[in-house]
Amino acid sequence: MNMSAASERLVVIGGDAAGMSAASQARRLKGPDALEIVAFERGHFTSYSACGIPYWVGGDVEERDELIARTPEEHRARGIDLRMRTEVTEIDVAGQRVRARDVDSGAESWTSYDKLVIATGARPIRPEMPGADAPGVHGVQTLDDGQALIDTLARTRGRRAVVVGAGYIGVEMAEALINRGYEVTVVNRGSEPMSTLDADMGRLVHEAMEGLGITMVNDAAVTKVLTGEDGRVRAVATEDAEYPADVVVLGIGVRPETSLAKAAGLPVGRHDGLLTDLALRVRGHENIWAGGDCVEVLDLVSGQERHIALGTHANKHGQVIGANVGGGYATFPGVVGTAVSKVCDLEIARTGLREKDARRAGLQYEAVTIESTSRAGYYPGASLMTVKMLAERRTGRLLGVQIVGREGAGKRVDIAAVALTAGMTVEQMTALDLGYAPPFSPVWDPVLVAARKAASKLRAA
């Protein structure tokens, strides 16, 4: 394809949060005469919330389209040449072009670029075992995946579901299936659910999930999916047992989708994610940027690279990339690893380092755990929450916080996220001027109670 001499062409691979945020921001900064934008998306949807899929499956969100922030037609109306159902199969870095294939017709063509954005996202981890691809076994990563699962649930007569994995996706899908009236078993390779927490905090999640009627099977790896005479899933098997299933959901996690980038010789890190500089430019390549679930990001607490697949980061990445592509300047300094989730009325939150993260980073630390309430104890609706806090032994610097509790527990982690970003000590945190009234917190907020205990333990040490 020929370009006019007056304009540059930006090519974007991936039509979800990072890719289309980058395209939209670049378009705002540069008009169509200065920058032509071509975007490729292999699926049916753009700019949607993958994080909302469990709540759509569970019925909290009624319509699929509620998860879509901007349709292909809306992007095209803003001057972006968006090509749906078109998969990029090759990046020719030396020739500054990409090869794309129409998913439906199979037709292939090359498109040249002056600037390239790679936003290929992540792919669900699908175990290599017999029966993993049988009808009734579902991964949940895209809107297409969510629709396929909903369709299966609608036509499945049995009411037994097995969720493989107990991370964020696993516990959220367990809730979704409970809401749909299924008998749910979660099979988890780890000793406790939510490996993003320390095991002692994961135990609280385990107990709460069982209290909700979910059967938890820990320290168990699924070895195969068993099928019936019709070829559909009928059970999952571990080394020790079989668990009957009319539907199986894989919630094992995701990996960066970087096969295309690696084939082109672009640099990836130890988590298989693309490596970028602070401006999200792929290292060693002046005219290629990458963002979203396919990149690794700097952990501001440990100083190490991490892979974190979250829509909040992807949208920020897109804004940064779009600013830089459009002639402005922006950076993405890193993350502290904040995440929240819930299973029914249980809220789960973490930020910063777990104990094993601190040990891996060579940090000496103290850990404390406290129990407090979400409101003043005498105020109606007060509920217990458990807060665990890690602080560096020599400096007193906050290293991480984990919170498990009911209403009002999860978003309290934001206090710790700000403190981590600011490099505060736990002693400094004890003086934070947080909002107080009996309907909102005790006189001492639970996070500050934990900070006081950590500061006291550090002084004693």
Secondary structure, DSSP 4 states (H G I P E B T S, - for coil): ----TT-EEEEEE--SHHHHHHHHHHHHHS-TTTEEEEEEESSS--SB-GGGHHHHHHTSS--GGGGBSS-HHHHHHTT-EEEETEEEEEEETTTTEEEEEETTT--EEEEE-SEEEE---EEE----STTTTSTTEEE-SSHHHHHHHHHHHHH----EEEEE--SHHHHHHHHHHHHTT-EEEEE-SSSSS-TTS-HHHHHHHHHHHHHTTPEEE-S----EEEE-TTSSEEEEE-SS-EEE-SEEEE-S-EEE--HHHHHTT--B-TTSPBPB-TT-BBTT-TTEEE-GGGB-EEBTTT-SEE----HHHHHHHHHHHHHHHTT-------B---EEEEETTEEEEEEE--HHHHHHTT--EEEEEEEEESS-TTSTT--EEEEEEEEETTT-BEEEEEEEESTTSGGGHHHHHHHHHHT-BHHHHTT------TTT--SS-HHHHHHHHHHHHHHH-
